[in-house]
Amino acid sequence: MKYMLLVCGDDTNDASGIAPVEPWVEDLGDRGVRLHGHRLAQPADAVTVRVRGGEVLRTDGPFAETKEYVAGFDVLECDTLEEAVEAAARHPVATIGALEVRPFWEDEDAEGQIRRLDAELTEAARTGDVERMLACFAQDAEVVAEGRHHRGVAALRKAFTAAPTESVTREVLEFRVRVDESIAFAHALIRTGDGLLRVTTGYRDVGPRWLIAHEHISRTTEERS
């Protein structure tokens, strides 16, 4: 389960004596609990945007004037809310400000979506459907296959069309995927009619679905362990 930690500072408290945040970041990062995060600029640098009656209203400064403000954020992946609360309690800012721990909205499993995308690519290759294969890729996708670099859907269409049009055997022997908020990486071992391929794929969340943004393909002689 993923949790958002909103790190809330308090401009009425003295922050000069708090512990450095780097050890907290390094410890949770090494344990795979903290996925990413970042500090934010001061509230005075914020811009608040509203739309009223079709008119865009822009106001310099934060949404609300308050002594507490969001100074940064961290995304954690924890088994339970209690684990996320424990991690938040160890954050140095918790000693002078506050940390809001909020679960991510439960949505369809991203890893499942990516696995289905790979299955769609396999089926498209099996039927020799070039357009269906291309639909699995982002418009600016880059593919490096055995030293040949293809950039963009137009180049991929040319490469796919030049390949044999009959059905292609694409058997996925191994598929490991790691998903972050908007990007994911997968490492796969794939058997085709021409032999074994080691494929490293980068995916990007484009809103309604995940698409392949980068792919590197090389031949290998290794077998599935």
C-alpha positions as CSV (number, residue, x, y, z in Angstrom):
1,M,0.0,0.0,0.0
2,K,1.3,3.4,-0.9
3,Y,1.1,6.4,1.4
4,M,1.7,10.1,0.8
5,L,3.5,11.9,3.6
6,L,2.8,15.7,3.5
7,V,5.6,17.3,5.5
8,C,4.1,20.3,7.2
9,G,6.4,23.0,8.6
10,D,5.4,25.6,11.1
11,D,6.9,29.1,10.6
12,T,6.4,30.0,14.3
13,N,8.8,27.3,15.4
14,D,12.6,27.4,15.4
15,A,13.9,24.8,12.9
16,S,17.5,25.4,13.5
17,G,17.9,22.6,16.0
18,I,16.2,19.7,14.2
19,A,18.2,16.7,13.0
20,P,19.1,16.4,9.3
21,V,16.7,14.6,7.1
22,E,19.3,12.8,5.0
23,P,19.7,9.8,7.4
24,W,15.9,9.3,7.4
25,V,15.8,9.4,3.6
26,E,18.7,7.0,3.2
27,D,17.4,4.5,5.8
28,L,13.9,4.2,4.3
29,G,15.4,4.2,0.7
30,D,17.7,1.4,1.5
31,R,14.8,-0.7,2.9
32,G,12.6,0.1,-0.1
33,V,10.0,1.9,1.9
34,R,10.6,5.4,0.6
35,L,9.9,5.5,-3.2
36,H,10.6,9.2,-3.8
37,G,9.9,12.7,-2.5
38,H,11.1,16.3,-2.6
39,R,11.3,19.5,-0.8
40,L,9.0,22.4,-1.9
41,A,9.8,26.0,-2.3
42,Q,8.4,28.5,0.3
43,P,4.7,29.3,0.3
44,A,5.5,32.9,-0.9
45,D,6.7,31.3,-4.2
46,A,3.3,29.5,-4.7
47,V,0.7,30.6,-7.2
48,T,-3.0,29.8,-6.5
49,V,-5.2,29.3,-9.5
50,R,-9.0,29.4,-9.6
51,V,-11.5,29.5,-12.4
52,R,-14.7,31.4,-11.9
53,G,-17.2,32.0,-14.7
54,G,-14.7,30.8,-17.2
55,E,-12.2,33.3,-16.1
56,V,-8.8,32.2,-14.8
57,L,-8.0,33.9,-11.6
58,R,-4.3,33.8,-10.5
59,T,-3.1,34.8,-7.0
60,D,0.5,34.9,-5.9
61,G,1.0,33.1,-2.7
62,P,-0.5,30.0,-1.0
63,F,-4.1,28.9,-1.0
64,A,-4.6,29.9,2.6
65,E,-2.7,32.1,5.0
66,T,-1.6,29.9,7.9
67,K,1.4,29.4,10.1
68,E,1.5,25.7,8.9
69,Y,2.5,25.0,5.3
70,V,3.4,22.0,3.2
71,A,7.2,22.0,3.0
72,G,7.7,18.8,1.0
73,F,6.4,15.3,0.4
74,D,7.4,11.7,0.5
75,V,5.8,8.6,-1.1
76,L,6.1,5.5,1.0
77,E,5.2,1.9,0.3
78,C,4.3,0.1,3.5
79,D,2.4,-3.0,4.5
80,T,0.2,-1.2,7.0
81,L,-0.9,2.2,8.1
82,E,0.9,1.6,11.4
83,E,4.2,1.1,9.5
84,A,3.7,4.4,7.6
85,V,2.9,6.2,10.9
86,E,6.0,4.8,12.5
87,A,8.1,6.1,9.5
88,A,6.5,9.5,9.7
89,A,7.2,9.8,13.4
90,R,10.9,9.4,12.7
91,H,11.0,12.3,10.3
92,P,12.9,15.2,11.8
93,V,10.2,17.8,10.9
94,A,7.7,15.8,13.1
95,T,9.5,17.4,16.1
96,I,8.6,20.9,15.2
97,G,5.7,20.6,12.7
98,A,3.5,17.8,11.6
99,L,3.3,15.0,9.0
100,E,0.0,14.1,7.4
101,V,-0.1,10.4,6.4
102,R,-2.7,9.7,3.7
103,P,-3.2,6.5,1.8
104,F,-3.3,6.6,-2.0
105,W,-6.7,6.2,-3.6
106,E,-7.2,2.5,-4.3
107,D,-7.2,2.0,-8.0
108,E,-6.6,-0.8,-10.4
109,D,-3.3,-2.5,-9.9
110,A,-0.7,-0.8,-12.1
111,E,1.5,-4.0,-12.3
112,G,-1.6,-5.9,-13.5
113,Q,-2.1,-3.3,-16.2
114,I,1.5,-3.6,-17.4
115,R,1.3,-7.3,-17.5
116,R,-1.9,-7.1,-19.6
117,L,-0.1,-4.6,-21.9
118,D,2.7,-7.2,-22.4
119,A,0.1,-9.9,-23.1
120,E,-1.5,-7.6,-25.7
121,L,1.8,-7.1,-27.4
122,T,2.3,-10.9,-27.5
123,E,-1.1,-11.4,-29.0
124,A,-0.6,-8.6,-31.6
125,A,2.8,-10.2,-32.6
126,R,1.2,-13.6,-32.9
127,T,-1.4,-12.3,-35.3
128,G,1.0,-10.0,-37.2
129,D,-1.2,-7.0,-36.4
130,V,1.3,-4.0,-36.7
131,E,-1.2,-1.3,-35.7
132,R,-2.2,-3.3,-32.6
133,M,1.5,-3.6,-31.7
134,L,2.1,0.1,-32.2
135,A,-0.8,0.9,-29.9
136,C,1.3,-0.5,-27.0
137,F,3.9,2.2,-27.5
138,A,4.1,5.9,-26.6
139,Q,4.3,8.3,-29.6
140,D,7.9,9.2,-28.7
141,A,9.0,5.7,-27.8
142,E,12.6,4.6,-28.4
143,V,13.4,1.0,-29.2
144,V,17.0,-0.3,-29.5
145,A,16.9,-3.8,-31.0
146,E,20.2,-5.5,-31.7
147,G,22.1,-2.3,-32.2
148,R,19.4,-0.6,-34.4
149,H,17.8,2.5,-32.9
150,H,14.1,3.3,-33.7
151,R,12.7,6.6,-32.4
152,G,9.0,7.4,-32.5
153,V,5.9,5.5,-33.8
154,A,6.6,6.3,-37.4
155,A,10.0,4.6,-37.2
156,L,8.6,1.7,-35.4
157,R,5.8,1.2,-38.0
158,K,8.5,1.1,-40.7
159,A,10.5,-1.5,-38.8
160,F,7.5,-3.6,-37.9
161,T,6.2,-3.5,-41.5
162,A,9.6,-4.5,-42.9
163,A,9.6,-7.5,-40.7
164,P,7.9,-10.8,-41.8
165,T,4.1,-10.3,-41.7
166,E,3.3,-13.9,-40.7
167,S,2.5,-14.6,-37.1
168,V,5.4,-14.3,-34.7
169,T,6.1,-16.7,-31.8
170,R,6.6,-14.6,-28.6
171,E,6.7,-16.7,-25.5
172,V,7.4,-14.8,-22.3
173,L,9.6,-17.1,-20.1
174,E,10.3,-14.5,-17.4
175,F,8.8,-11.2,-16.6
176,R,9.8,-9.0,-13.6
177,V,8.3,-5.5,-13.2
178,R,8.9,-2.7,-10.8
179,V,6.3,0.1,-10.7
180,D,6.7,3.6,-9.4
181,E,4.1,6.4,-9.6
182,S,4.3,7.3,-13.3
183,I,7.1,5.0,-14.6
184,A,7.9,1.3,-14.5
185,F,10.6,-1.0,-15.6
186,A,10.5,-4.6,-16.6
187,H,13.1,-7.2,-17.3
188,A,12.0,-10.2,-19.5
189,L,13.3,-13.3,-21.1
190,I,11.4,-14.0,-24.3
191,R,11.6,-16.9,-26.7
192,T,10.9,-16.1,-30.4
193,G,11.3,-18.2,-33.5
194,D,14.8,-16.8,-33.9
195,G,16.0,-17.6,-30.4
196,L,16.1,-16.1,-26.9
197,L,15.9,-12.3,-26.3
198,R,16.6,-10.4,-23.1
199,V,14.3,-7.4,-23.1
200,T,14.4,-4.3,-20.8
201,T,11.4,-2.1,-21.0
202,G,10.5,1.3,-19.6
203,Y,6.8,2.2,-19.3
204,R,5.1,5.5,-18.7
205,D,1.7,6.2,-17.3
206,V,0.0,8.5,-19.8
207,G,-3.3,8.8,-17.8
208,P,-5.8,6.2,-18.9
209,R,-3.2,3.6,-19.5
210,W,0.4,2.6,-19.4
211,L,2.5,2.6,-22.6
212,I,6.0,1.5,-23.6
213,A,8.3,4.5,-23.6
214,H,11.7,2.7,-24.1
215,E,12.7,-0.8,-25.0
216,H,16.1,-2.4,-25.3
217,I,16.3,-5.9,-26.9
218,S,19.4,-8.1,-27.2
219,R,20.0,-11.7,-28.0
220,T,21.1,-14.1,-25.3
221,T,21.9,-17.8,-24.9
222,E,20.8,-18.0,-21.2
223,E,17.9,-20.2,-20.2
224,R,15.3,-19.6,-17.6
225,S,16.7,-20.4,-14.2
